[in-house]
Structures are given as C-alpha cells and as structure tokens.
C-alpha cells in the first residue's frame, strides 16, 4: 500500500508540475513580466510550498534540526541534482541577470544563514532580516521585470514604426518614379517606351 501511494504521489507531482509550468508561462504573458521573474517568484513559491509546510510544522513541534535540514538539503538538491539533470536533458541558456545578480544573492543568502547559525541558533532578529530581504528582493524582481518588458515593448514599437516609415517611403518613391516615367512616355513628341 505504501508503494502505491508513492507511485500515485509521483504521478500527481508530475501532473502538478506540468500545470504549474503552463500556468507560469500564461501568467508571464498576461502580467507582461519576463519568464525569468515568474520562475524566480511564482514557480519558486509553488515548488517551495511543501518545504514551507514541513519546516513550519517541524518548528512548531520543536524539531529545529528537521526544519533547517529540510531547507539546506532542498537547496543542495535543487542546485546539484535538479539543475544537473535538467542540463543533461537539454543545455540551459543562462540569463545575464541570473549571473550578475540572482546567483550572487543566492550565495550571499547562504553565507548569511551560515553565519547566523554559527553560534548554534538562528534568532528572531536574524529571521526578521531574512524576511525583509525576501520582501525587498521579490518587490525589486517584479518591478524590474515590468520595466524590462516595457522597454522591450517600446523598442518593438519604435522598430515597427521605423519599418512602416521605410515601407511608406519606398512606396511613395516608387509611385512617384512610375508617375514621372509614364508622364514622359505619354507626353506629345515622345515615343512611348511601352510599344
């Protein structure tokens, strides 16, 4: 019976992951935010919800080792195993924002947790700092994602206007040239070039 629940759980997990990815892509299109920002926020929240539940319940029961081990173990697994398997299946294109900002923030947060836990406990003051940093980072992500999308939309509008002007200019020049040529060809005393 345990194996049946395990298999059913994996099937539901795969189906849920598919729906999560499709929903995230749709959300990115509707909200006009880049898929990277949606991945760093909505998808990250969705996939971290079980970890949040486990860590919260463990913390309430006083099992701090499980709460902290769950978070640290999950991060190690995500970076080494899941990212590794994904890259083996298909090479991953990496955004410059991810390299310049998001990965260094992840490393900085990991170092902060390591330093906070150095004395054997993570207190409320350190937790408040983590939550404030999280809210600030998420707000910044959403804002910068919208700015980036708006800039891309503005660029595409300028490009389309330039292309439209170029097409109009070519059409005007061609029409004018044809009109001049036909008027000279049909003027009195000139032999038509069409006959």
C-alpha positions as a Markdown table, in Angstrom:
| # | Residue | x | y | z |
|---|---|---|---|---|
| 1 | Unk | 0.0 | 0.0 | 0.0 |
| 2 | Unk | 2.9 | 2.4 | 0.8 |
| 3 | Unk | 4.4 | 1.8 | -2.7 |
| 4 | Unk | 1.0 | 2.5 | -4.3 |
| 5 | Unk | 0.8 | 5.9 | -2.5 |
| 6 | Unk | 4.4 | 6.6 | -3.5 |
| 7 | Unk | 3.7 | 5.9 | -7.2 |
| 8 | Unk | 0.4 | 7.9 | -7.1 |
| 9 | Unk | 2.2 | 10.8 | -5.4 |
| 10 | Unk | 4.9 | 10.9 | -8.1 |
| 11 | Unk | 2.2 | 10.8 | -10.8 |
| 12 | Unk | 0.3 | 13.7 | -9.2 |
| 13 | Unk | 3.6 | 15.6 | -8.7 |
| 14 | Unk | 4.4 | 15.3 | -12.4 |
| 15 | Unk | 0.9 | 16.4 | -13.5 |
| 16 | Unk | 1.0 | 19.3 | -11.0 |
| 17 | Unk | 4.4 | 20.4 | -12.2 |
| 18 | Unk | 3.1 | 20.5 | -15.8 |
| 19 | Unk | 0.2 | 22.6 | -14.8 |
| 20 | Unk | 2.5 | 24.9 | -12.7 |
| 21 | Unk | 4.8 | 25.5 | -15.7 |
| 22 | Unk | 1.9 | 26.2 | -18.1 |
| 23 | Unk | 0.3 | 28.5 | -15.6 |
| 24 | Unk | 3.6 | 30.3 | -15.0 |
| 25 | Unk | 4.1 | 30.9 | -18.8 |
| 26 | Unk | 0.5 | 32.2 | -19.1 |
| 27 | Unk | 1.0 | 34.4 | -16.1 |
| 28 | Unk | 4.2 | 35.8 | -17.6 |
| 29 | Unk | 2.3 | 36.7 | -20.8 |
| 30 | Unk | -0.7 | 38.2 | -19.1 |
| 31 | Unk | 1.2 | 40.2 | -16.5 |
| 32 | Unk | 3.8 | 41.2 | -19.1 |
| 33 | Unk | 6.7 | 40.0 | -16.9 |
| 34 | Unk | 9.7 | 38.0 | -18.1 |
| 35 | Unk | 9.6 | 34.2 | -17.6 |
| 36 | Unk | 12.8 | 34.5 | -15.5 |
| 37 | Unk | 11.0 | 36.8 | -13.0 |
| 38 | Unk | 8.0 | 34.4 | -12.9 |
| 39 | Unk | 10.3 | 31.5 | -12.3 |
| 40 | Unk | 12.1 | 33.3 | -9.5 |
| 41 | Unk | 8.8 | 34.2 | -7.8 |
| 42 | Unk | 5.7 | 32.3 | -8.6 |
| 43 | Unk | 7.2 | 29.0 | -9.6 |
| 44 | Unk | 9.7 | 29.2 | -6.7 |
| 45 | Unk | 6.8 | 29.8 | -4.3 |
| 46 | Unk | 4.9 | 26.9 | -5.7 |
| 47 | Unk | 7.7 | 24.4 | -5.5 |
| 48 | Unk | 8.8 | 25.6 | -2.1 |
| 49 | Unk | 5.3 | 25.4 | -0.5 |
| 50 | Unk | 5.8 | 21.8 | 0.7 |
| 51 | Unk | 9.2 | 22.8 | 2.2 |
| 52 | Unk | 7.4 | 25.7 | 4.0 |
| 53 | Unk | 4.8 | 23.3 | 5.4 |
| 54 | Unk | 7.4 | 20.8 | 6.6 |
| 55 | Unk | 9.7 | 23.4 | 8.1 |
| 56 | Unk | 6.8 | 25.2 | 9.8 |
| 57 | Unk | 5.3 | 22.1 | 11.3 |
| 58 | Unk | 8.8 | 20.9 | 12.4 |
| 59 | Unk | 9.4 | 24.3 | 14.0 |
| 60 | Unk | 6.1 | 24.2 | 15.9 |
| 61 | Unk | 6.9 | 20.7 | 17.2 |
| 62 | Unk | 10.4 | 21.9 | 18.2 |
| 63 | Unk | 12.2 | 19.8 | 15.6 |
| 64 | Unk | 14.5 | 22.6 | 14.5 |
| 65 | Unk | 17.1 | 20.2 | 13.0 |
| 66 | Unk | 14.5 | 18.9 | 10.6 |
| 67 | Unk | 13.3 | 22.4 | 9.8 |
| 68 | Unk | 16.8 | 23.7 | 9.0 |
| 69 | Unk | 17.9 | 20.4 | 7.4 |
| 70 | Unk | 14.9 | 20.5 | 5.1 |
| 71 | Unk | 15.8 | 24.0 | 3.8 |
| 72 | Unk | 19.5 | 23.3 | 3.4 |
| 73 | Unk | 19.1 | 19.9 | 1.9 |
| 74 | Unk | 16.5 | 21.1 | -0.6 |
| 75 | Unk | 18.8 | 23.9 | -1.8 |
| 76 | Unk | 21.7 | 21.5 | -2.3 |
| 77 | Unk | 19.4 | 19.1 | -4.1 |
| 78 | Unk | 17.9 | 21.8 | -6.3 |
| 79 | Unk | 21.3 | 23.2 | -7.4 |
| 80 | Unk | 23.2 | 19.9 | -7.8 |
| 81 | Unk | 20.7 | 17.3 | -8.7 |
| 82 | Unk | 17.7 | 19.0 | -10.4 |
| 83 | Unk | 19.7 | 21.6 | -12.2 |
| 84 | Unk | 22.2 | 18.9 | -13.2 |
| 85 | Unk | 19.5 | 16.6 | -14.6 |
| 86 | Unk | 17.9 | 19.5 | -16.4 |
| 87 | Unk | 21.2 | 20.4 | -18.1 |
| 88 | Unk | 21.9 | 16.8 | -19.0 |
| 89 | Unk | 18.5 | 16.5 | -20.8 |
| 90 | Unk | 18.9 | 19.8 | -22.6 |
| 91 | Unk | 21.5 | 22.6 | -22.4 |
| 92 | Unk | 20.3 | 25.6 | -20.4 |
| 93 | Unk | 20.6 | 29.1 | -21.7 |
| 94 | Unk | 21.6 | 31.4 | -18.8 |
| 95 | Unk | 20.3 | 35.0 | -18.5 |
| 96 | Unk | 22.9 | 37.6 | -17.7 |
| 97 | Unk | 20.7 | 38.9 | -14.9 |
| 98 | Unk | 21.0 | 35.4 | -13.3 |
| 99 | Unk | 24.8 | 35.5 | -13.4 |
| 100 | Unk | 25.2 | 39.2 | -12.3 |
| 101 | Unk | 22.5 | 39.4 | -9.6 |
| 102 | Unk | 20.4 | 36.4 | -8.7 |
| 103 | Unk | 23.2 | 33.8 | -8.2 |
| 104 | Unk | 25.3 | 36.1 | -6.1 |
| 105 | Unk | 22.3 | 36.9 | -4.0 |
| 106 | Unk | 21.7 | 33.2 | -3.5 |
| 107 | Unk | 25.3 | 32.7 | -2.5 |
| 108 | Unk | 25.1 | 35.8 | -0.2 |
| 109 | Unk | 21.9 | 34.5 | 1.5 |
| 110 | Unk | 23.6 | 31.1 | 2.0 |
| 111 | Unk | 26.6 | 32.7 | 3.7 |
| 112 | Unk | 24.2 | 34.8 | 5.8 |
| 113 | Unk | 22.4 | 31.7 | 7.0 |
| 114 | Unk | 25.7 | 30.0 | 7.7 |
| 115 | Unk | 26.9 | 33.0 | 9.8 |
| 116 | Unk | 23.6 | 33.2 | 11.6 |
| 117 | Unk | 23.7 | 29.6 | 12.5 |
| 118 | Unk | 27.4 | 29.7 | 13.6 |
| 119 | Unk | 26.5 | 30.2 | 17.3 |
| 120 | Unk | 24.1 | 27.2 | 17.2 |
| 121 | Unk | 20.8 | 29.0 | 16.8 |
| 122 | Unk | 19.0 | 31.4 | 14.4 |
| 123 | Unk | 17.2 | 34.1 | 16.4 |
| 124 | Unk | 14.2 | 36.2 | 15.7 |
| 125 | Unk | 16.3 | 39.3 | 14.8 |
| 126 | Unk | 18.1 | 37.3 | 12.1 |
| 127 | Unk | 14.8 | 35.9 | 10.9 |
| 128 | Unk | 13.3 | 39.4 | 10.6 |
| 129 | Unk | 16.3 | 40.4 | 8.5 |
| 130 | Unk | 15.8 | 37.4 | 6.2 |
| 131 | Unk | 12.0 | 38.2 | 5.7 |
| 132 | Unk | 12.7 | 41.9 | 5.0 |
| 133 | Unk | 15.4 | 40.9 | 2.5 |
| 134 | Unk | 13.0 | 38.4 | 0.9 |
| 135 | Unk | 10.2 | 41.0 | 0.5 |
| 136 | Unk | 12.7 | 43.6 | -0.9 |
| 137 | Unk | 14.1 | 41.2 | -3.4 |
| 138 | Unk | 10.7 | 40.0 | -4.6 |
| 139 | Unk | 9.4 | 43.5 | -5.0 |
| 140 | Unk | 12.6 | 44.5 | -6.9 |
| 141 | Unk | 12.2 | 41.5 | -9.1 |
| 142 | Unk | 8.6 | 42.3 | -10.1 |
| 143 | Unk | 9.4 | 46.0 | -10.7 |
| 144 | Unk | 12.5 | 45.3 | -12.8 |
| 145 | Unk | 10.7 | 42.6 | -14.7 |
| 146 | Unk | 7.9 | 45.1 | -15.7 |
| 147 | Unk | 10.4 | 47.8 | -16.6 |
| 148 | Unk | 12.3 | 45.3 | -18.8 |
| 149 | Unk | 9.1 | 44.2 | -20.5 |
| 150 | Unk | 8.0 | 47.8 | -21.1 |
| 151 | Unk | 11.4 | 48.6 | -22.6 |
| 152 | Unk | 11.1 | 45.7 | -24.9 |
| 153 | Unk | 7.6 | 46.8 | -25.9 |
| 154 | Unk | 8.8 | 50.3 | -26.6 |
| 155 | Unk | 11.7 | 49.0 | -28.7 |
| 156 | Unk | 9.4 | 46.9 | -30.8 |
| 157 | Unk | 7.0 | 49.8 | -31.3 |
| 158 | Unk | 9.9 | 52.0 | -32.5 |
| 159 | Unk | 11.2 | 49.3 | -34.8 |
| 160 | Unk | 7.7 | 48.7 | -36.3 |
| 161 | Unk | 7.2 | 52.4 | -36.8 |
| 162 | Unk | 10.6 | 52.7 | -38.5 |
| 163 | Unk | 9.8 | 49.7 | -40.7 |
| 164 | Unk | 6.4 | 51.2 | -41.5 |
| 165 | Unk | 8.0 | 54.6 | -42.4 |
| 166 | Unk | 10.6 | 52.8 | -44.6 |
| 167 | Unk | 7.8 | 50.9 | -46.4 |
| 168 | Unk | 5.8 | 54.1 | -46.9 |
| 169 | Unk | 8.9 | 55.9 | -48.2 |
| 170 | Unk | 9.7 | 53.1 | -50.7 |
| 171 | Unk | 6.0 | 53.1 | -51.9 |
| 172 | Unk | 6.0 | 56.9 | -52.3 |
| 173 | Unk | 9.3 | 56.9 | -54.2 |
| 174 | Unk | 8.2 | 54.0 | -56.5 |
| 175 | Unk | 4.9 | 55.6 | -57.2 |
| 176 | Unk | 6.4 | 59.0 | -57.9 |
| 177 | Unk | 9.1 | 57.4 | -60.2 |
| 178 | Unk | 6.4 | 55.4 | -62.1 |
| 179 | Unk | 4.2 | 58.5 | -62.5 |
| 180 | Unk | 7.2 | 60.6 | -63.9 |
| 181 | Unk | 8.2 | 57.8 | -66.3 |
| 182 | Unk | 4.7 | 57.3 | -67.6 |
| 183 | Unk | 4.1 | 61.0 | -67.9 |
| 184 | Unk | 7.3 | 61.4 | -70.0 |
| 185 | Unk | 6.4 | 58.4 | -72.1 |
| 186 | Unk | 3.0 | 59.6 | -72.9 |
| 187 | Unk | 3.9 | 63.3 | -73.5 |
| 188 | Unk | 3.5 | 64.7 | -77.0 |
| 189 | Unk | 6.5 | 64.3 | -79.3 |
| 190 | Unk | 8.0 | 61.4 | -77.3 |
| 191 | Unk | 7.8 | 57.8 | -78.4 |
| 192 | Unk | 6.1 | 55.6 | -75.9 |
| 193 | Unk | 8.5 | 53.0 | -74.5 |
| 194 | Unk | 5.7 | 50.6 | -73.8 |
| 195 | Unk | 5.1 | 49.9 | -77.5 |
